[in-house]
């Protein structure tokens, strides 16, 4: 590929029919690909001699459930106590800051031949978060897809061995989902009488750490000379 080729225009021309959106930030291109075409686009990105994205650096899931929201409105925080300005995000059933599907899969790609990096993102519906596996495109996707399945519950159709990767046997739920309790749901300990490991409900109270809020305070103002 010639160095004078406009990189975003090239991608736009090749994948126009398969994209929901393309964004460019400081020269880095992100393609939002339609779910039905994710494997086709990834195969093209790897095999096209003008692109040559031979390496999948990373693949991960993203949960946009609370995107743009915060549990602490620090701009209006006061000195009235630890619960000041706190909002319970679990009470939000809708998010006015986000109108796209809740879950996405993000692919980080590298072209060694052209020394280029790019991002591919594909949104999946919350009711059935599923995409076609790209293990046949990049072998490194195997454990990445297992991790996204384990932590976010995103399924990858055609994966050769889609099992949990990081959580324990029999684990229930997906711990990187924003509605999963931060303290978890069960705790594990060894019972000497039973001679085995047992699971019990979590015995600690859920809480949210108090953020550091910088305020104007006369105690920290420079002394007048």
C-alpha positions in Angstrom: 0.0 0.0 0.0 1.4 3.4 -1.0 2.1 5.8 1.8 0.1 8.5 0.1 -3.1 6.5 0.3 -5.7 8.1 2.6 -6.1 5.4 5.3 -9.6 6.2 6.5 -10.9 6.6 3.0 -9.5 3.2 2.1 -11.3 1.5 4.9 -14.5 3.4 4.2 -14.4 2.3 0.5 -13.7 -1.4 1.4 -16.3 -1.8 4.2 -18.9 0.8 3.6 -21.7 -1.8 3.3 -20.8 -3.5 6.6 -20.4 -0.5 8.9 -22.6 1.3 11.3 -20.0 4.0 11.9 -16.4 4.9 11.4 -14.5 7.3 13.7 -11.0 8.7 13.5 -9.2 10.1 16.5 -5.6 11.3 16.2 -5.2 9.1 13.2 -6.5 6.0 15.0 -9.5 4.4 13.1 -12.4 2.6 14.9 -14.9 0.7 12.8 -18.3 -0.2 14.2 -19.2 -3.3 12.3 -22.6 -4.8 11.9 -22.9 -8.1 13.9 -23.8 -10.2 11.0 -20.6 -9.3 9.1 -18.0 -9.4 11.9 -16.2 -12.5 10.7 -16.3 -11.4 7.1 -14.8 -8.0 7.9 -12.1 -9.5 10.2 -11.1 -12.0 7.5 -10.8 -9.2 5.0 -8.7 -7.1 7.4 -6.3 -9.9 7.8 -6.0 -11.2 4.3 -6.4 -8.1 2.1 -2.9 -7.1 0.8 -3.7 -3.5 1.3 -4.5 -4.0 5.0 -2.6 -7.1 6.4 -3.8 -7.0 10.0 -2.1 -10.2 10.8 -2.2 -9.9 14.6 -5.1 -9.7 17.0 -3.6 -7.9 20.0 -6.6 -8.0 22.2 -10.3 -8.8 22.3 -12.6 -7.8 25.2 -16.2 -7.2 26.2 -17.7 -3.9 27.2 -20.8 -3.2 29.3 -22.3 0.3 28.6 -25.1 -0.1 31.2 -24.0 2.9 33.3 -22.0 4.7 30.6 -21.9 8.4 31.3 -23.4 8.0 34.8 -21.6 8.3 38.1 -22.4 7.3 41.7 -20.8 10.5 43.0 -21.7 13.9 41.8 -18.5 15.4 43.0 -19.2 18.9 41.6 -22.0 19.3 44.2 -20.5 17.4 47.0 -20.7 19.0 50.5 -19.4 18.2 53.9 -22.6 16.7 55.2 -21.4 13.1 55.4 -20.2 10.1 53.5 -23.6 9.6 51.7 -23.4 13.1 50.2 -24.1 13.3 46.5 -24.4 9.5 46.2 -26.7 8.1 43.6 -27.5 4.4 43.4 -26.7 3.3 39.8 -28.5 0.0 40.3 -31.8 2.0 40.4 -31.2 3.1 36.8 -33.2 1.0 34.4 -32.6 3.3 31.5 -29.6 5.4 30.6 -30.3 8.8 28.9 -26.6 9.0 28.0 -26.6 5.8 25.9 -29.0 4.7 23.2 -27.0 1.9 21.6 -27.0 -1.8 22.6 -25.7 -2.5 26.1 -22.8 -4.9 25.2 -20.0 -4.6 22.7 -17.0 -6.7 21.7 -13.8 -4.7 20.9 -11.0 -6.0 18.7 -7.5 -4.4 18.8 -5.6 -5.1 15.6 -2.0 -4.6 14.4 -0.5 -4.7 10.9 3.1 -5.6 11.2 3.7 -5.0 7.5 2.3 -1.4 7.5 2.9 -0.6 11.2 -0.7 0.4 11.7 -3.1 -0.2 14.5 -6.9 0.0 14.5 -10.0 -0.9 16.5 -13.0 -2.9 15.5 -16.1 -2.7 17.7 -19.3 -4.7 17.3 -22.4 -4.2 19.4 -24.6 -7.2 20.5 -28.1 -7.1 22.0 -28.5 -7.6 25.7 -31.3 -10.2 25.2 -28.9 -12.5 23.2 -25.3 -11.3 23.3 -23.8 -13.5 20.5 -21.3 -13.0 17.7 -19.5 -15.4 15.3 -16.1 -16.5 16.6 -13.0 -15.2 14.9 -10.7 -18.1 16.1 -10.4 -19.3 12.6 -9.2 -15.8 11.6 -6.7 -15.3 14.5 -5.9 -18.2 16.7 -5.1 -15.8 19.6 -8.9 -15.1 19.8 -9.4 -18.4 21.5 -8.7 -17.4 25.1 -9.8 -13.8 24.5 -13.3 -15.0 23.5 -13.4 -17.4 26.5 -12.6 -14.5 28.8 -15.3 -12.3 27.3 -17.8 -15.2 27.7 -16.7 -15.8 31.3 -16.7 -12.1 32.5 -19.6 -10.6 30.3 -21.7 -13.6 29.2 -21.1 -12.9 25.5 -21.4 -16.0 23.4 -19.2 -16.8 20.4 -20.8 -19.0 17.8 -18.4 -21.6 16.3 -15.8 -21.3 19.1 -14.1 -24.7 19.5 -14.1 -24.8 23.3 -16.2 -22.0 24.9 -15.7 -22.6 28.6 -15.2 -20.3 31.5 -11.6 -19.2 31.9 -11.0 -17.2 35.1 -13.9 -17.9 37.5 -14.3 -21.1 39.6 -16.1 -24.2 38.6 -19.9 -23.8 39.0 -19.6 -19.9 39.2 -22.9 -18.2 38.6 -23.1 -14.9 36.8 -20.7 -12.7 34.9 -18.6 -10.5 37.2 -17.7 -7.7 34.8 -21.3 -6.9 34.1 -22.1 -3.5 35.7 -25.1 -5.0 37.6 -23.0 -7.7 39.2 -22.4 -6.9 42.9 -18.9 -5.5 43.5 -18.5 -7.8 46.6 -19.8 -10.8 44.7 -22.6 -13.1 45.7 -20.8 -15.9 47.6 -17.7 -16.4 49.6 -15.6 -19.6 49.9 -13.9 -21.2 52.9 -12.6 -24.6 53.9 -14.8 -26.4 56.5 -12.5 -28.6 58.7 -15.5 -30.7 60.0 -16.8 -31.4 56.5 -13.3 -31.7 55.1 -14.1 -29.7 52.0 -14.5 -26.3 50.5 -18.0 -24.7 50.9 -19.7 -21.7 49.5 -21.8 -19.3 51.6 -23.5 -16.0 51.0 -21.2 -13.0 51.2 -20.9 -11.9 54.9 -19.8 -8.3 54.4 -22.0 -5.2 53.8 -21.8 -3.6 50.3 -20.4 -0.1 50.3 -19.0 2.4 47.9 -15.7 4.0 48.6 -15.6 7.7 49.3 -14.0 9.6 46.4 -11.3 12.2 46.8 -12.9 15.5 46.2 -10.7 18.6 45.7 -12.4 21.7 47.1 -11.3 25.3 47.5 -10.4 25.6 51.2 -8.8 28.6 52.9 -6.6 26.3 54.9 -4.7 25.5 51.8 -4.6 29.0 50.3 -1.1 30.6 50.1 -0.4 33.1 52.8 -0.5 36.7 51.9 2.8 38.5 52.0 
